[in-house]
């Protein structure tokens, strides 16, 4: 499919540089079948039924952005996927100055060797010493804000809290599952009181989620793999809820991609532990997910392709045109949308 079909004009001022405060005061665009309406995030409990299930991603963002030196050369590294106890694949700025076996000094006693490159130019780094890499990153790393925010302001202490969901438990992501950033104790209490079920899975979001699509046809785009896990007990509960007529509503595209990766052609979700590089574009037949809570995505991005696959490209373009005209805030720190495709009759 032509990548240009997923383009749209977005005014620069629509990009949110800070989250709504409080988080649950964000706006919510409801796209229910063919109907589009303006709501608030606090309306969410009224928009779902007692048998519905919200599926959250409990990944935790690590300070994965590093600045270092190789000799006199300044080197930037954004970790994006763990390869072992001390090894991480990284997108590297000024990568031409790094050769295999070179040592990059990140300061504070933290250094790593360049082990190899992949075909896309990413470099596998092996961190030195015996301290857990997580402790090293806490010492020298920064929160890896998306490029469309980081290019407009510096990362600060507020981002360490703002760019982490209340469900974050499993450290390993280098990007937040941003749809869940809207949730607060107040919103969760309203959801629970309504009888809406909450379940969690883990998908460690990689920095590849921010990479632009550089090909003209979606068939030529290669997704970066990310590690995820759904345990057997969670899979059983999700299947049971759906068998009773409840809808599985993924909170974020990360949850959706893992649920679809774990589902069989019969729609049953299986236990999953491994990598997924699923790429969802229009024409994809959804197997496990009945709806999606998500933020607003970049033009020509794989995530806008995903929501277009769920709801239809024309409908999503209409929804985004409405959102832009109505001054919704876009991207990671922006407002949300609840996408509910029409159920087959």
C-alpha positions as CSV (number, residue, x, y, z in Angstrom):
1,X,0.0,0.0,0.0
2,X,1.3,3.5,-0.8
3,X,2.8,5.1,2.3
4,X,1.7,8.5,1.0
5,X,-1.9,7.5,1.5
6,X,-1.3,7.9,5.3
7,X,-0.1,11.5,5.1
8,X,-2.0,14.4,6.5
9,X,-1.2,18.0,7.5
10,X,-0.6,18.6,11.2
11,X,0.0,22.1,12.5
12,X,3.1,22.3,14.6
13,X,1.3,23.9,17.5
14,X,-0.9,20.7,18.0
15,X,2.1,18.8,19.3
16,X,1.9,18.6,23.1
17,X,5.2,19.3,24.9
18,X,3.8,18.6,28.4
19,X,1.0,16.3,29.6
20,X,-2.3,17.5,30.8
21,X,-2.4,18.1,34.5
22,X,-4.0,16.2,36.2
23,X,-3.4,13.4,33.7
24,X,-7.0,12.3,33.6
25,X,-8.1,15.8,32.5
26,X,-7.0,15.0,28.9
27,X,-9.7,15.1,26.2
28,X,-10.9,11.9,24.6
29,X,-12.1,11.6,21.0
30,X,-14.6,8.8,20.7
31,X,-14.8,7.1,17.3
32,X,-17.6,4.6,17.6
33,X,-18.3,3.0,14.3
34,X,-19.0,5.9,12.0
35,X,-19.8,8.3,14.8
36,X,-17.2,10.8,16.1
37,X,-17.8,12.8,19.3
38,X,-15.8,14.9,21.8
39,X,-15.5,13.5,25.3
40,X,-13.1,13.6,28.3
41,X,-10.8,10.9,29.6
42,X,-12.9,10.7,32.8
43,X,-15.8,9.6,30.6
44,X,-14.1,6.3,29.8
45,X,-15.9,4.3,32.5
46,X,-19.2,5.3,31.0
47,X,-18.2,4.4,27.5
48,X,-17.4,0.7,28.3
49,X,-19.5,-2.1,29.8
50,X,-19.1,-4.2,32.9
51,X,-17.9,-7.2,31.0
52,X,-15.3,-5.3,28.9
53,X,-11.6,-5.7,29.6
54,X,-8.9,-3.0,29.5
55,X,-5.5,-4.5,28.7
56,X,-2.6,-2.5,29.9
57,X,1.2,-2.7,29.2
58,X,3.2,-2.8,32.5
59,X,6.5,-2.0,30.9
60,X,8.7,0.6,32.6
61,X,10.8,3.1,30.7
62,X,14.5,3.0,31.5
63,X,16.9,6.0,31.1
64,X,18.1,4.7,27.8
65,X,19.6,7.8,26.2
66,X,23.3,8.2,26.7
67,X,26.0,10.8,25.7
68,X,29.6,9.7,25.5
69,X,33.0,10.0,23.9
70,X,35.1,7.8,21.7
71,X,38.4,9.6,21.8
72,X,37.5,13.2,20.9
73,X,34.3,12.3,19.1
74,X,31.0,12.9,20.7
75,X,28.8,9.8,20.5
76,X,25.1,9.6,21.3
77,X,23.4,6.3,21.9
78,X,19.7,5.4,22.3
79,X,19.3,1.8,23.5
80,X,16.4,0.1,21.8
81,X,16.5,-3.7,22.5
82,X,18.2,-5.9,25.0
83,X,20.3,-8.7,23.6
84,X,21.7,-10.2,26.9
85,X,22.7,-9.5,30.4
86,X,25.1,-6.7,29.5
87,X,24.4,-6.2,25.8
88,X,22.0,-3.7,24.2
89,X,21.4,-2.8,20.6
90,X,21.5,1.0,20.2
91,X,20.8,3.6,17.6
92,X,24.0,5.7,17.5
93,X,24.5,9.3,16.6
94,X,27.9,9.9,14.9
95,X,28.1,6.2,14.3
96,X,30.7,6.6,11.5
97,X,33.2,7.5,14.2
98,X,32.6,4.1,16.0
99,X,34.5,1.0,14.8
100,X,34.0,-2.5,16.1
101,X,35.9,-3.1,19.4
102,X,36.0,0.7,20.1
103,X,35.2,1.7,23.6
104,X,32.7,4.5,24.3
105,X,33.1,6.3,27.6
106,X,29.7,7.6,29.0
107,X,31.3,9.1,32.1
108,X,30.8,8.3,35.8
109,X,32.7,5.1,35.3
110,X,30.3,3.8,32.7
111,X,31.7,2.5,29.4
112,X,30.8,0.0,26.6
113,X,32.4,-1.7,23.7
114,X,31.0,-1.8,20.2
115,X,30.5,-5.5,19.3
116,X,28.9,-5.5,15.9
117,X,26.5,-3.6,13.5
118,X,23.3,-4.8,12.0
119,X,22.2,-4.2,8.4
120,X,20.3,-1.0,9.4
121,X,23.4,0.5,11.1
122,X,22.5,-0.1,14.8
123,X,25.4,-1.0,17.0
124,X,25.4,-3.8,19.7
125,X,27.0,-2.4,22.8
126,X,28.4,-4.5,25.7
127,X,28.6,-2.6,29.0
128,X,31.8,-3.1,31.1
129,X,32.0,-4.1,34.7
130,X,29.9,-6.2,37.0
131,X,27.3,-3.7,38.2
132,X,23.8,-4.4,36.7
133,X,23.3,-2.3,33.6
134,X,20.2,-0.9,35.1
135,X,22.3,0.8,37.8
136,X,24.7,2.1,35.2
137,X,21.8,3.7,33.2
138,X,20.4,5.3,36.4
139,X,23.8,6.9,36.8
140,X,24.4,8.3,33.3
141,X,21.2,7.9,31.3
142,X,18.4,10.2,30.5
143,X,14.7,9.6,29.8
144,X,14.4,9.0,26.0
145,X,11.7,11.5,25.1
146,X,10.3,11.1,21.5
147,X,12.2,13.1,18.9
148,X,9.2,15.4,18.2
149,X,9.4,16.6,21.9
150,X,13.2,16.4,22.5
151,X,13.8,18.5,19.4
152,X,11.7,21.3,20.9
153,X,12.9,21.3,24.6
154,X,15.4,19.7,26.9
155,X,14.5,16.7,29.0
156,X,14.1,17.6,32.7
157,X,13.3,16.1,36.1
158,X,9.5,16.3,35.5
159,X,9.8,13.9,32.5
160,X,11.1,11.1,34.8
161,X,7.6,11.1,36.3
162,X,5.5,12.3,33.4
163,X,6.9,9.8,30.9
164,X,6.1,6.8,33.1
165,X,2.6,5.2,33.5
166,X,1.1,4.3,36.9
167,X,1.2,0.6,35.8
168,X,5.0,0.6,35.1
169,X,6.5,-2.5,36.8
170,X,8.8,-4.4,34.4
171,X,11.9,-2.3,33.5
172,X,13.0,-2.5,29.9
173,X,11.2,-0.1,27.6
174,X,12.8,2.9,25.9
175,X,9.5,4.5,25.0
176,X,6.3,4.7,27.1
177,X,3.0,3.0,26.3
178,X,1.6,6.5,26.2
179,X,-2.1,5.7,26.1
180,X,-1.8,4.7,29.7
181,X,-0.2,8.0,30.7
182,X,-3.8,9.4,31.1
183,X,-4.7,7.0,34.0
184,X,-4.8,8.1,37.6
185,X,-6.1,6.5,40.8
186,X,-9.3,8.5,40.3
187,X,-9.9,7.1,36.8
188,X,-9.0,3.6,37.8
189,X,-11.4,3.7,40.7
190,X,-14.2,4.8,38.3
191,X,-13.3,1.9,36.0
192,X,-13.3,-0.6,38.8
193,X,-16.6,0.7,40.2
194,X,-18.2,0.2,36.8
195,X,-17.1,-3.5,36.8
196,X,-14.7,-3.1,33.9
197,X,-11.9,-5.6,34.2
198,X,-8.2,-4.7,34.1
199,X,-5.5,-7.0,32.8
200,X,-1.8,-6.5,32.1
201,X,0.8,-7.8,29.8
202,X,4.4,-6.7,29.1
203,X,5.9,-5.4,25.9
204,X,9.2,-3.6,26.1
205,X,8.7,-0.8,23.6
206,X,11.8,0.0,21.5
207,X,13.0,3.2,20.0
208,X,12.2,1.7,16.6
209,X,8.7,2.9,17.2
210,X,9.9,6.4,16.4
211,X,11.7,5.6,13.2
212,X,10.2,7.1,10.1
213,X,8.9,4.9,7.3
214,X,11.5,5.5,4.5
215,X,10.0,3.3,1.8
216,X,7.2,4.2,-0.7
217,X,5.2,0.9,-0.2
218,X,4.3,-0.5,3.2
219,X,5.2,-4.0,1.9
220,X,8.9,-2.9,1.9
221,X,9.0,-1.6,5.5
222,X,10.7,-3.8,8.1
223,X,9.6,-3.4,11.7
224,X,12.1,-3.6,14.6
225,X,11.4,-6.6,16.9
226,X,10.3,-6.0,20.5
227,X,10.1,-8.5,23.4
228,X,6.8,-9.3,25.0
229,X,5.1,-11.7,27.4
230,X,1.6,-12.8,28.2
231,X,1.4,-15.5,30.9
232,X,-1.0,-18.5,30.5
233,X,-3.3,-17.4,33.3
234,X,-3.8,-13.9,31.8
235,X,-4.4,-15.5,28.4
236,X,-7.1,-17.8,29.9
237,X,-8.9,-14.9,31.6
238,X,-8.9,-12.8,28.4
239,X,-10.3,-15.7,26.4
240,X,-13.0,-16.4,29.1
241,X,-14.0,-12.7,29.1
242,X,-14.4,-12.6,25.4
243,X,-16.3,-15.9,25.4
244,X,-18.8,-14.2,27.7
245,X,-19.4,-11.3,25.3
246,X,-16.9,-8.8,26.8
247,X,-14.8,-6.7,24.5
248,X,-11.0,-6.6,24.8
249,X,-9.9,-3.0,24.6
250,X,-6.2,-2.6,24.2
251,X,-4.7,0.4,26.1
252,X,-2.2,1.5,23.5
253,X,-0.9,0.1,20.3
254,X,1.8,-1.8,22.2
255,X,-0.9,-3.9,24.0
256,X,-2.7,-4.4,20.8
257,X,0.3,-5.6,18.9
258,X,1.2,-8.1,21.5
259,X,-2.4,-9.4,21.8
260,X,-2.6,-9.9,18.1
261,X,0.9,-11.6,18.0
262,X,-0.3,-14.1,20.7
263,X,-3.7,-14.9,19.1
264,X,-4.4,-17.8,16.8
265,X,-6.5,-17.6,13.7
266,X,-9.5,-18.8,15.8
267,X,-9.1,-15.6,18.0
268,X,-7.9,-17.5,21.1
269,X,-5.0,-15.8,22.9
270,X,-2.1,-18.0,23.9
271,X,0.7,-17.6,26.3
272,X,3.5,-15.7,24.7
273,X,7.2,-15.1,25.6
274,X,9.5,-13.8,22.9
275,X,10.0,-11.2,20.1
276,X,7.3,-9.7,17.9
277,X,7.8,-7.6,14.8
278,X,4.1,-7.6,13.8
279,X,3.3,-4.8,11.3
280,X,-0.5,-4.0,11.0
281,X,-1.8,-2.2,7.9
282,X,-5.2,-2.0,6.3
283,X,-6.4,-5.4,5.2
284,X,-5.2,-7.0,8.4
285,X,-7.9,-9.2,10.0
286,X,-8.0,-8.5,13.7
287,X,-8.2,-11.7,15.8
288,X,-8.2,-10.7,19.5
289,X,-8.8,-7.0,19.9
290,X,-12.2,-5.3,19.8
291,X,-11.2,-1.8,20.4
292,X,-8.2,0.5,21.2
293,X,-7.5,3.4,23.5
294,X,-4.6,5.4,22.0
295,X,-3.1,8.8,21.5
296,X,-2.8,10.6,18.2
297,X,0.0,9.5,15.9
298,X,2.4,10.9,13.3
299,X,1.5,11.2,9.6
300,X,2.8,8.2,7.6
301,X,3.8,6.4,10.8
302,X,3.3,2.7,11.4
303,X,1.0,3.5,14.2
304,X,-1.3,5.6,12.0
305,X,-1.3,2.7,9.6
306,X,-2.4,0.4,12.6
307,X,-5.4,2.6,13.6
308,X,-6.4,2.9,10.0
309,X,-6.4,-0.9,9.8
310,X,-8.7,-1.1,12.8
311,X,-11.1,1.7,11.8
312,X,-10.6,2.3,8.1
313,X,-8.3,4.9,6.5
314,X,-11.1,7.3,5.5
315,X,-12.6,7.2,8.9
316,X,-9.3,7.9,10.7
317,X,-8.5,10.7,8.3
318,X,-11.9,12.2,9.1
319,X,-11.3,11.7,12.9
320,X,-7.9,13.4,12.7
321,X,-9.3,16.3,10.7
322,X,-11.9,16.8,13.4
323,X,-9.3,16.5,16.1
324,X,-7.0,19.1,14.5
325,X,-9.9,21.5,13.9
326,X,-11.0,21.0,17.6
327,X,-7.6,21.7,19.0
328,X,-6.8,18.3,20.3
329,X,-3.2,17.8,21.6
330,X,-1.2,15.3,19.6
331,X,1.4,12.6,20.3
332,X,2.9,11.1,23.5
333,X,1.9,13.9,25.9
334,X,-1.3,14.7,24.0
335,X,-5.0,13.7,24.3
336,X,-6.5,10.3,23.7
337,X,-8.9,8.6,21.4
338,X,-11.2,5.6,22.0
339,X,-11.6,3.6,18.7
340,X,-14.5,1.1,18.6
341,X,-15.0,-0.6,15.2
342,X,-18.4,-1.7,14.3
343,X,-19.0,-5.3,15.4
344,X,-20.2,-7.7,12.7
345,X,-23.9,-8.2,12.8
